[in-house]
C-alpha cells in the first residue's frame, strides 16, 4: 500500500505531488471507495492505513489499495501473490476454484440431504409412523437443523472465513475448546455418513441384481462388495480435484430433479394391474386416511426408533460450510445457501410422504392372481374395495410389496422406474461424495492446528487447492469399516447420535458466546437468536437420550474428554474463545460479589505481593510463595522499572508478556505486574496501594533479604528498610526470605533490576544491576532454574521460632507449606521463649493454645536460655559489623549529633547503640540458638524483629537481620504480621 507523504494534497482525481509535476497516482478516491458523501471518513481511514507499517506498496495501474496479507492460519495453503515489486511474475500461481452460494452451498446441501433415506426409507417410515407422525418426525428434524443452520449462519458472519468448514468457523469464532471437539466428532460423523450412503446405493444395486437372479455371492456380501467398489470410485473422483467433484454434483442434482418429476407424474398416472398388485392405486382418500395413522412393526417400530433412522437424512446442512475455503464469499453463501437448501428439501420430504401415503397400501402381495371381485366374501382390508385380496399375506406378514415391505416403492409408483433408480444412484452417490469431501477438509484444518496429538500427519495438503489426500485415505478406511456392517438401519442410528451431538455443541457454542457478552461476538446475520440456539442445543441432547441413551452417554463422554483435553493442554493458539469470555465474566462477577462480603478471620488467606523484580531472576522467591499460595490465594509478582518513562514503556510492555509466560511454564499460579517510577520505594508504594482488585488485594509483602546491604549505596539501604515500614503502614504483613546462596540467579551483566534487592557486585546474591546499561530482563520460558523449593524435603524439620504474637502469621505460613506434598513428611517444631523454672507449665500452655489453632503442631520446645548473655566473640563480631556505620560522636549533645547525621540518617550514634543494646544482644543470642537447634532443618521460620520508625537507623536494623540469620544453612523466612489475627481461635 502506498501512502502519500505529508506534503501531498488530496484532489478529486487522487493524490497530487506538490512539486508541480501534477502526477496522479491511480488510486480510488475516498468518495468512490466508500460511497457518496464518505469523503471525510475515507480520508480518515486512508490516513489511518498510512499510519500502519506494512511492506506492501501502491501499484500505479490496478487502481486499488492493497489489503494486508491474511494470517497463515488454516487457509488453503496458497501464498498470496506478492505485489508491489513492479516486475511481472514469471510463473503466476494458478487460481483455486471458488463457488457461489447456489453451486457451492445450496446444491451441495440439497444433494447431501436428498440421500439414501429419501428414496429407500421415507416410504417405509410413512407406513410405520403414518403420515401425521412422519410429518412430525420431519418437522422435528428440520427444527433441529434449521436452528443449527441459523447458528452456523451467525458464526459464518462473525469474521473472516477460510477453509476448515464447521471446525474453522467455530474454532476461530468461539475458541479451540469447542471447535476442536466439534471438528473431530463432525469429521468422524461425515466419514460414517459416507458408509451409510454407499450402503444405500449398494442395497439398490443388490435389489436390481436380485430381481434378475444375478447375485454375486449372497445379499449381504453383495452389499459389501458393491459398497467397497463404489467408495473406491468416489475416492478417485475426490482425488481428481474440486472441479471434477463439482461437475459430478451438478450431474447428480439434475438426475434427482428429473427423478422427482418422474415420481410426481407417476402418482397421477392410472395404475396398471401390475402396480395395483403391488399396492399402488393412485390418489385415494381412504388410502390416505388409513396411512395417516401409525402401524408399528418390527424392532424399529417406535417413534424414536424411526426418528433415529430418518434424522441422518436432514444432516447435510453443513455440506456447504464444510468447503468454506472453496467459496467466493462464505459470509453470504453459507447463510443463504444453507437455509434455502433446508426449505426446499423440507418441502420435498413433506410432499413425498403425503403423496406416497395417499397412493400405496401398506401391504400387497404383488401377485396378479390376488385380483377378486369387489365385495367378495372373506376379503379383508382396504384392497378389497379395489378388487384385490391381500388378506392372506397381510395376516401372515409375508407380503413382499406395499409401503411396509418394499423399500423400492418410489420406483414402483413412478412413471418410468429406471429414472427413480437413477435418482437413487444420484442421491446416494452425491451424498456420499459430499461427505467424502467434507470429512477430510474439516479434519485437515484440525490437524494443522495440532490441538490433539498424533494427527498432524493428516494435515498436509497437495496441489493448488491444498487437497487433504491423507485425510481422504483415512476417511476411505473408516467408510470401508462401516460398509462391512452392510445394514443401513444399523448405521443410521450411529450417525444420528454423533450429528445430534455436533449440532448440540454448535448451538450451545453460539449461546455461550452470546451470554458472555464478548465484544468479539458480533454476527451480522440478523435472524440469529441466542434463545433459539439454547433450545436447539437442549432438544438435540434430549433427542439423543430418547434415541439411544447409552450411545448418547458415549458421545457426550467423548465430547467431554476432547474438551477437557484442550482445556488441560492449553494449546499455543489465540483465536479468541467464548471460554475465555465466560471465564472473564465469572471472574468479574465473583470479584464484584466479594466486595459485598464482610471480611472474617475464617476466610483469611495469605495474599502475597512478591517483590521479585523479573521473576526469572529470583525463582526461589517465586517458588517459595507459589508453594503455599497455589490453589489457595492470590500471588502477584511485582517489578519496579526505574528510568525515563518513554524509554521504559516499551520495555515494560515487552517484559510483561515474557514474565507471564515464564510463570505459566513454571506452573506458578500468579500474576505479574510492573510499574514505572522514579525510584524503587515510590514504585513499591504504588504497588502496595494499587495491586489487586477489590477484596483480592495483597495483605502480605514478600521480598528477598538484601545481602549486599553493607556495600550498597546508603540510599538503597534506606529504601529497603523504608519498604518494610511502608508495608506495615499500609496494613500488610511482611515475609522476608534469605537463602545461604542468595536468591538472584541471573548472570546478565549490568542487568537493570530493582536495586534494593541486591547489587551487581554480587551477581549470585539477591541481585540488582547497574543503571548505566539497562536491560529488560525479559523471561525466557525455556530457561527454568531449579530451586530448593522444588525438591522433596524428606523427613527433616520445619522449625518455627514464635517469639512474638503477631496474629498467628508466623505459624500459618509454615502450616500451609507443610500441607504440600514436597514438605508433607517434615515434622514441625515450635520454639518459644520461657523461664527455666516454669518450662512444663509453659509447654502445656503453648500445646493447648496450638491445639485450639488446629494446626497439628504437637512438638513444642521452650527456650529458657533465650535471654542469656551471648558469647563474647559473637558480641565482638556484631560490634565489628556496625562499626563502619557508627558516628562515633562520643558524648556530644543532641544538636551536635543531629548535625553530624545531616544527610546520612543511616548512621548510628553512640546513644542509639546504647539504647538498643539489649535488642542487639538478643539477635546475637537468637543466632546462637538457631545454630544449636536448627542447623539441619529443612526450613526456619522466625518472627521478624521490628525497629521503630525514625528511632532505629536502617544500618542498625540491617545488622540485626544479618546477625540473626547469618551462618544458617537452611532457608530462613522472617515473618511478621500486622497484628491482624489470621487464626480462627482468636475470634472465638
N, C-alpha and C positions, 0 to 999 in steps of 0.2 A: 504494500500500500504506500503510495506516495503522499507525503504530507507537505503542504505549502509552507515555505519559510514564513517567518513572522512579518516579513515585509511585503508579502504578496497581497493582492486585493481581489476579493470575490466579485465577479461580474455575472451578467446573465448567461454568458457563454461558457463560464468556467473560471479558473484561477489565472490571472494575468500577472506576469512578472513586471515589476515597476521599472525595469531598465529601458522601457520604450520599445522593446522589440515586439511586444504585443503577442508573444507566443502563447497560445491557449492549449492547456492540457485537456485532452478529450475525456473528461470525466462527467458523470451525471451531476447536474446542478442540484442544490438542495431541494428546490421546488419539484424538479422532475423525479427525483429519487423518492421523496417522501410524500408527494402529492401536493396539490394546490394548497397554498396557504401555509405550507410547512417549512418555509424558508428559514425561520428563526430556529426552529427545532432541528432542522437539518444542519444549519451552521453549527449549532451547539454539539450535535452528535459527531459531525466531522471533526470539530475541534477536539472532542474527547478522544476520537480514534487517533488523531495525530499525536495525542499525548502519550499514547500507549507504545511501548517499544515492540517493534515487530520487524522481522528481517525482510518481509515482502515489500515490493515497490510497485508503483503505478506503471501500467503499460500505456503507451501513447495510443494504441489502436483499439483495444476492446471496448473502452468506454465504461468500464465498471470498476468499482473499488474491490480490491482483493479481500476475501473473507479470511479470517485467521484459520490456520490449519487445525483440523479436529484432533482431539487426543487419540492416540493409537490404542484405544481400549479394545473393543471387540467388534471391529468393523470387518469388512470383507477381506481384510488383509492387503488392500491395494494402497500403495503410497500415492498421496495426492501429487499430481503433476506440478512441478515447480515452475513458477513463473517469475518474471522479472529479470531474467538474465539477458533477455533480448536476443538470444540465439535459439533458432529452431531446433527442436529435438530430432535427433537422427532416427530414433525408433520410438514413436509415440506409443504409449500403452493402450491396449485395446479397451474400449469402454465396456463395462459389465452390463449385463441385461437388466433392465428395470421395467416394472409393470405398473399399470394404473390400477384404480380401485375395482374396475369390472373384471379384468382379466387376472389381476394378481390376487384379489381378495374374494369378491363375490362369487365368481365362478368356481374358484378353488374351494371355498367353504361349502357351496351348494353341492359340489361333487362329493365332498367328504361326508356331508350329511346324508345325501342320497346314496346310501351304501347298501350293503347286503341286507340289512334289516327291512328296508323299504320293500324290496321285491319278494324276499323269501320268508319273512316273519310277520310283517304287518297284517296280511290277511289272516294268518293263523292266530295272532294276538286278538284281532277283531272277533274271531269266532269264540275264543276263550272268554274274553272280558266283556264282549258286547260292544256295540258302537258307543254307547254312553261312557262306559269306563275306559274304553280305548281313547276316546277324546280327552278324558281326564288324565290318562297316562301321558298323552301327547302334550297337553297343556301344562302339566306339572313339569315335564322335562324341558319344555320351551321356557317356562318361567325361570328355572334354574339357569339355563343357557343364556336367556335374554339378560338377566341381571348380571351374569358374568360378562356378557358382551358389553354391557354398559360400563362395567368396571374396567375391562380391557380398553375400551374407548377412552375412558378418563386417563388411564395410565399412558396410553399412546400419545395423548395430547399434553403430557406433563413434562415435556422436554424432548431433546433430540433423540430420534430412534435410529438404531443401527441394526446390524444382524444379530441373531441370537433369539429372535422371536419372543415368546412369552417370558422366557428366563431373563433376557436382556431388559425387557420393559419393566419387569417387576424389580429386578436387582438394582437397576440404575435409578429407578424412581423411589423404591421403598427400602433398598438395602440388601446386602448379600445374605442376611439370615433367612429371610422369607424367600428371596429369589432363588437361592441355592436349592432349598428343599423342593420348591415348586418345579424348578427346572429338571431336577433329577427324576422326580416322580412323573412329570409330564412326558419327558423323553421316553421313559420306560413304558408308559401307557400307550404312547403312539407306536412304539415298537411292537407291542402286543396287538394293537389295532391292525397293524399290517397282517398279522396272522389271521385275525378274525375275518377281514375282508377277503383275504386269499382263500380261506376255507370256504367262505360263501361262494366264491367263484368255482372252486374245485367241486363243491357239492352240486352245483348246477351242471357242470360238465359230467359228473358222475351219473346224475339222473338221466342226461341225454344218452350216455353210453348204456345205461341200464334199460332204457326204453327200446334200444336197438340190440339188446343182448350182446353187448360188446365190452363188457367189463374187462379191465386189465388183469386184476387179481381178484379182489373182492371189494365190496362197497366201502369199507373203512380204509383199507390200504390204497385204494384208488384215490381217495381224497388226499392222502399223504403224498402220493407220487405226483399228482397233478399240482398240488399246492407248492411243493418244493420246486418243481419246474417253473411254475408261474412266477414265484417270488424271485427266482433267479433271472428271468427275463426282465422283470420290473427293475431289478438292481442294475441290469445293463442299461436300461433307459435312463435311470437316475444318474449313472456314471457318465452318460453321454453329455450331460450338461443341462442347465435350466432351459435352454432354448427348446431342446427336444422334449423335455418334460412338459413345458407349457403347451407345445403343439399337440402333444398326446392328450392333455387335459381338455383342450378345445374340442378335439375329435370326440372324446368321451361325452362331453357336455351335449353336443349335437345329437349323438346317438340316444342319450337319455331323453332329451326333449321329444324326439321322434317316437320313442317307445311310449312315453306318456300319452301323446296324441293318439297313438295306435290303441292304447288301452281304453281311453275315453271313447273313441269311436266304436270299439268292440262292445262296450256296455250298452249301446243303443241299437246295435245290430240284432235282429231277431235270432234267437238261439237255435242252432241246428239240433237234430236229435242226439248227436254225439255229445254236444255240450250240455244238453239237458240231462243226459245220463250221468254227467259229471257234476250236476247240481246247479248249472247256470241257466237262469230263466229271464234274463234282462231285468229291468227295474220292476219290482213288485212291492206294494205297500206291506203285504203280510210278511214277506221275507224280511223287509226292513224292521218290522215290529218284532219278529222273532229274534233277529240278530241284535236288537237294541239292548237286550238284557244279557247278563253273563251266563256261561255254561262251562264251569271249571272242569278241566280234565287233566289227568296225568300228574306227575310230580311237580311240574311247573305251574299247576293250576291254582294260582293265587294272584291277588292284585300286585303285590310287590315282587313276586316271582317273575311275572310278566314285565313289570317295570324294569327290573334289572336286565332283562333281555332287550327291551326296547331302547333303554337310555343311551347305549353307545351310538345309536343312530343320530342322536342330537349333539354329539360331542365334536363335530367337525368345525365348530365355530372359530377355532383358533388356527385353522389351516392357513389363513392369510397372514395372521400376525406372526406365525412361525417362520415366515420367509421375509420378515420385516426389512432385512438388508437388501432384498431384491425389489423393493417397491420404490417408485419415484417419489411419492410423498406419503410416508407411512401415517403421519398425523391425520391426514384427510382420508386415505384409503382404508385404513383399518376400521374406524367407526362406521363409515358409510357402507363399505362392502360387507362387513360382518352383520350389521343389523338388517340390511336388505336381504342377505342370504337367509337369515333366521326367518324373516317374514315370508318369503316365497316358499321355502321348504316346509314351514308350518302349514301354510295353505295347502300344499300338495299332500302332506300327510293326512290332514283332516278330510280333504276331498277323496283321497284314495280309500280311506277307512269307511267313509259313508257310502261311497258308490259300490264298493265290492260287497259291503254288508247288506246292500239293498238288492243285490243281483244273485248271490250264490247261497245255496243252502249249506248248513254245517256238515251234513253227511250225505254222501251219494256213492253209489256202487260203481258207476262207470260202465255198467253192462246195459246194452240195448235191450236185453231180454226182460228187464225190470219194468218195461212200459206196460201200463194197465189202463183200463177204462176209468174215467173219473167216477169216484164214488164206489169203487169196488170194495166188497166186504173183506175184512181182515187187513186192510191197509191203514197204517197209522203214520202220522207225520204230515208235514206241510206238502211234501212231494206228491201226496195222493191227490190233492186238488189240482195238480198239473198233469196228472196221468202217469205218475211214476211211483213205484213201490220200493222204497229203500228201507222198509221196516226191518227186514231180516238182518242186514249188515249193521244197521244202526243199533239194534238190540245186542248184537254180538260184538259191537265196536270193532268191526273188521272192514269198515268202508275204506276204500282206497282214495276216494275223492271227496270233495267238499272242503269248505274252509278249514275245518278242524283237522283234516287229514292230509291235504295235498298242499305242499309248500309252493308249487308252481301254479297256483290258482290264477295269478295275474296273466300268465302266459295263456292259460286256457280261455280266459274271458276276452282277451284282446282280439282285434280284427285279424291280425297276422302274427301268429305265435313266435316265429323266429325273431321278430323285432323286439319282443319282450326279452327274449333270450339275449339279444344283442344289448338291450338296456341293462340287463343284469350284469353282463360282462362289463359294460361301460361303467356302471355304478361301483361294482366291486373292485375292478381294476383301478379306476380313478381314485377311489378312497384309499386303496392300498398304496397306490403310488404317492398320494399326498402325504400319508403317514410316513412312508418310507423316506420322503424328503424332509419332513418336519422334524422327526426324531433326531437325525444326525445334526441338523442345523442348530437345534437347541442344545444338544449335548456338546457340540464343538465349542460354543461360546462358554459353556460351563467349564469345559476342560481348560480353555485358555486362561480363565480366571483363577484356576488352581485353588478352588475353595475346598476341594476334597482330595485326599492323597491317591496316588496310583492311577489317575485317569488322564494325566496330562498328555499321554501318548496319543490319545484320540483327538487332540485339539488341532493338529497340523492340517492346513488347508492346501489345496493344489489348484493350479490354474487361475485364470483371470477372475473367477468368481469365488476363489478360495474354497473349493468344494471339499467337504469333510469325508474323504474317501475312507479313512479308517473308521469313522463313525458309521458310514454306510455298511461296512462289513460287520461291525458289531450289531447294528440293527438287524441285518440279514440273519446273523446267527441266532439272535433272540427270537425272531419271527419263525425260523425253522423249528426251534424248540417248541413253540406253541402250536405250530401247524401239525406237529406229530400227534397232538391230542385228537385232532380230526373230529371235533364235536363243537359245532357253533354255539349251541345252548350252554356249553360248559365254559367257553372262552368269554362270552359276552358279560356274564356277571363279574368276572375278574376285572375286566376293563372298567365296568361301571363304578366299582369302588375306587379305583385309582383316579378316574376322571372326576368323580364327585369330590374326592379328597383335594384334587388340584383346584377345582372350582371354589371349594370352601376356603382354601388358602388364598386364592386370588381375591375373593370378595372380602375376606377378613383383612387382608393386607390393605386394601383400599379404605375400609372402615377405620382400621388402626391409624392409617396416615391422616385421615380426616379428623379424628378425635384428638390427635396430638397437637393439632393446630400448628403444624410445621409450616413456616413460610415457604418452604420449598415445594409443598404440595399445592399446586395451582393449576389443575387441569382446565383446559379451555373448553372441554366438552360439557355443554350446559345441562344435559339430561341426566347427569350422574347424581345420585343421592346416597349419602352415607348410610341412611337407614335401609334403603333398598339393598345395599351391599351387605349390611348386617343380616338382613332377612335371608338373602341368598346364601350366606355362609352357614347360617343356622339350619335352614331347610336342607342344605346339602349334607350336613353332618347327621341330621335326623334320618334322612332317607338312607344314608349309608348303613346305619344300625338297623333300620327296618328291613333292608335287603338281606344282609348277612352280617350279624353282629360280630362274629369272630373275625371276618375279613376286615370289617371296619376297625376293629382294635389293632389288627396287624398294620393296616395302612396308617392309622394315626400314630402307632408306635414308631414306624419308620420315619414319619414326619418329625416327631419329637426328637428322635435320635439325630437326624440330619440337622435340625435346627439347633439342638444342643451342641453338636459338634462345632458348628460355625461360631456359635456364641463363645464356646470354650477356647477355640483356637485363635479367634480374633484375626482373621486374615488381613494381610497388609494391603487393604484396599480402602478407598474412601469415596463412596458414591453418594453419601447421604443416606441415612437409614431412618425408617419410621421407628425402629427400636431405639435409636439414639434420641429421636424426638420424644418418644414415650418416656425414656429414662430421664430426660431433662424435665418433662412435665411432672413426673413423680417426685424427682428431687426438689423441684421448685415448690411443689405443693407441700411436701413434708417439711421443707426448710421453713416455709412461712408458718406452717402449723406448729412448729416447735416454738415459735415466738409467743404462742398463746399458752404454753405450758410453763408453769412456775418451776423454777429450779428446786431440786430436792437432793439431799445428800445421797439417797438411794440410787439416784440416776447420775451420780458424778462419774465422769470419765476423764482420764488424763489426756487432754488435747494439747498437742505439743507444737510450738513454733520452734523449729530446729534451725539454728544459725549455722548452716553448713557452708555458706558461700556456694561455689559449684559443688553439687552433691558428690560427684565422682572424685573430688579431691579428698573428701573425708568419708569414705564408705563405712568405716567402723561406727562413726556417729550416726549415720543413716541406718545401719543395720541394728544398732542398739535400740534406737527409738522405734524402728519399724517392727522389732520383735514384740514389744508389748502393746503397740497400738494396732497391729494388724487385725482386721475384722472386729475391732473394738472401738476405736476412737479416731479422732482427726489428727493428721500429721501434715504439717506444712514445712517444706524446706525453703528457708529464706536466704536471699542473697542481696547484698547491698553493692551496687555498682557506683563507683566514685569517679567523677571526672566530668568534663564538659557534656552537657545533656545532648547536644546534637551528635556528638561522637558516640555516645553510649546508647542512644535509642535503637539504632540498628543492631548493635551488639546485643542488647537485651532481648530483642525480638528473635534473633537467631539462636541465642543461648537457651531461651526458654524451651523451645521445641526439642533441642538436643538433650537437655537435662530431663525433661519429661520422658523421653524415650528411654533414657538410661535407667530411670526409676522403674519403668514398666518392665524393661528387660531384666532387672534385678528382682522383680516381683515384690517391689515395695509399694504398698498402697498409700501413696502420699501425693500431695500437690507440690508444685514448685512455683515460687513467686519471687520476683525481683523488684527492687525499687531503685530509682536514681536519686542520689543525694550528694551533698557537698562533702559530707564526712560520714564515717561509719556510725557514730552514735545517733545522729539525727535520722539516718536511714533505718536503724533498728527501732527508734521511736515511732517512725512511720509504720513499720511492720507491727509493732505492739498495739497500735491503735487501729490499724486498718485491716489486718489479716483476718480472714474468716468471714462468715456470713451469718448474721442473726445469732442464734444460740450456738451455732457451730463455729465457735471462736476459740483460739488457743487460751489455755489457762496455765500453761507451763512453758517457760522458755528453757530450751536445752541448747547447750553450747559446749565447745571443747575447752579444755584447760589451756591457758596461754603459757606455753613452755618457754618462750623467749622473753618473758617479761623483764628480765634483768638487763638484756641488751637492746630491748625495743626503745623506740622513741618515747620520751616521757608522756607526750600527749596520747600516744597509743595506749599506754598503761592507764592513764586517766579515763579514756573512753571505755576500756574494758571493764574496769570496776564500776564506772558510771552506768554501763548497761545493766549490771546486776542490780544496782539501786533503782534504775528505771523500771525494771521488771517488777520489783516489789511495789513501787509507787503505782504501777498500773494493775495491781492486784493479781500478779502472776506468781506462780511458784517458780523455783529455779532448780535445774538439774545440770550439773557440770560433770563432764566425763574426762578422765585422764587415763591414758594408756602409757605404759612404760616406753614403748617405741614411738609414741606420738600418733597423731591422727592423720596428718597430711601425707598422702601417698603420691602426690603429684611430683613429677620430675620435669616440669616445664620451666625452663629458665625464665626469670623475670615475669612469671605469671602474675597477673593483676588480680589478686584475691583480697578478701576482706583483711585489712592489715591488723585487725585486733585478734585474729585467730592464729597468728604465727608470723614468721618473717622469712625473707629469702635466705638469711644466713643459716636457717635451719630447715632445709627443704624436706627433711624427714619428720619434722615435727608437726605442729598443728597448722603451720604454714601459711604465710601470705607473701605476696611478692612485691616487687618494686613498682612504683607508679610511673617510672620513666618509660617503660616499653610495655604498655598494657596488652593483655591477651584475653580473649573471651572465655577461655577455659571451657569451651563447649564440650559436652559429654559425648563420648563415643560409646554407644550401647554395647559394642562388641568387646570393649575393654572393661572387664569386671574383676577388680582386685578382691581377693578373698580376705576375710577378717575373722577374728576370734569369735565373733557373734554368729558366724555361720557354721561353726563346728559343734560336734557333740561334746558336752561338758563332762559326761561321765558322772561318777559318784563323788564329786567334790562338794564343797560347801559354798553357800551364799551367806556371807556374814554381814549382818545388819548392826550398825552401831547407832542405836536410837538414843541420842544424847539429849535431845530437846523435844518437847511436844509441839510439833509444827502442824498439827491437824491430822497426822497419820500418813502424809505423803511418803515419808521415808520408809514406811512399812509397805505401802500399797504397790509401789513400782517393783520392788523385788518379788512381791507376791505374784504380780502379773507376769513377770519373767519366768517364774517357776512353773507357771501353767503351760508353758510352751514345751514342745517335745524335746528340744535340744537341752533344756535346763531341767527337765522333769525328774531326773534321777538325783539332782543335787539336794542336799539336806540344808535347810535354812536354820541358821543360828542367830539368835538375837542377843546383843550385848548391851547392857545398861549399867550406868554408874550406881554405886551403892556404898553402904558402910559395912565394914568387916564384922561388926557385932550384930548386924541385922540382915545378914545375907539370906537366910532361909525365908524370913518373912517377906523380904522384898522380892525374892524369886517367885514365891507363891502369888504375891500380888500382881506381878507382871504376867505370870502364866494365866491367872484368872482374867486379867484385862485382855490378853491376846485371844483367849477363848471366846470372849464376848465379841471380839472383832471378826471371829470365824475365818481366820486366815490360815489355820492349820499349822501355826508355828508352835512347836512344843518345847524346843530346846532353848533355854534361857540361861545366860551367863551373867552373873553380877561381877562388876569390876570394882572391887573395894579399893584398889590401889590407883584409881584414876587421878586422884588429887595428890599423889606423892610427887616429891621433887624429882625432875628428870636428871639423867646422868650429866655430870659437868661437861664432858666432851660434846654432848648434844646441845647443851646450852651455849657452849662456845661456838659451835657451828652456826647456830641461829644468829648469834651476835655478829659473826663474820658475814652472814647473809645480808643483814640490814645495814652493815657499816657503810657501803657506798652511797646509801640514800639518807644518811643522817646529816643534820645541820651542824651538830657539834657546837651548839650555841651556849653550852655551859649553863650559867645561872643568870643569863641576861633576862631583862624584864620582857613582858609580853609584847610591847610595842616594838622592841628591837627584834624579837623573834619574827613578828609579822613582816617586818621589813626585809629580813633575811629570806623569808619564804615567798616574797612577792615574785610572781612569775613562775614559781616552782612549788605548787601546792602538794606535790607528791613527796616532798622531803619530810623527814621525821625529826621532830625536835626532841631534845633530851626529856622534856616534861612528858611528851607523849609516850616515849619509851617507858618511862617510869609508870605512867598511869595505866598502860596496857600490859604491864609486866606479867601479871597473873594470867591473863588470857594467852599471852605469847608462850609462857611456860606450859600452859595446858595443851597447846598444839604440839609442843615438843614431846610431852608425855604421851599424848594420844598416838603419835607416830611410833613410839616405843612399844605401846600396847598392840598396835596393828601388826608390827613386825613380829611380835611374840606369838600372837594368836592366829593371825590370818595370812601367814606367809604363803601357804599352799591353797588358799581359797580360789574358787572359780571367779568370784566377784566380791568386791567390798562395797557396801553401801553405808555411807556415814552422813550424819546430819551436817549440813554446810554451816560453818561459823559465819557470823554476820558482824561486819564492822559498821559502827554508827556513821551515818551520812554526815560528811563535813567535820567529823570528830576523829576519824581514823584515816590517816593518809593511805593512798592507794598502794604505795610500795610496802607499807607495813602489812596491809591486808593480804597482798600477794605473797608476802613472806610467810604468813600464817598458812595459806593454802599450800605453798611449796613445802613447808616443814611438815605439815600434816600428812601429805601424800607421797613424800619422796621415798625412794628406795623400795617401793612396793611392786612386786611382780604382777599381781592380778590387776585387772581393770578396776579403777576406783570411780564410783559415782558419788558426788557430793550433792545432797538433796536438801532443799528447804522449802516447805510450803509457805503460803502467805497467811497462815493462821486460819485458813478456811478448812473446816472439817471435811474430810474425804472418806471417812469410815463410818458405817451406819450406826455403830454403837453410840457415837457422840450425839445422835438425835433422839436417843431412846431414854 
